[in-house]
Amino acid sequence: MKNNNISYRAEIVEKGNTDFIFLYGCAGGVNELIHTQPMTPECEEQLDNRLSQLPREADFAVFSAMQKRRDQIVAITRVAEEIRRNR
């Protein structure tokens, strides 16, 4: 996939007890998987190395996906705490 006119999209998906990140490059209506890996502390350096090879837009896509996942976890935690209080 050439670097001109590419947009980037990332998503984080929970599989079992581990979150996985999927980074896609999108050009001309075609989505291409660029990188995937577990979101664990041991894998942070691998993700940093891959992002350093890509434009800033890819980094922003990953940041946005991480922020969205954090917001989901906060919401789930609040619901769980409310359920626990009401028992």
Secondary structure, 3 states (H helix, E strand, C coil): CCCCCCEEEEEEEEECCEEEEEEEEEECCEEEEEEEEECCHHHHHHHHHHHHCCCHHHHHHHHHHHHHHHHHHHHHHHHHHHHHHCC
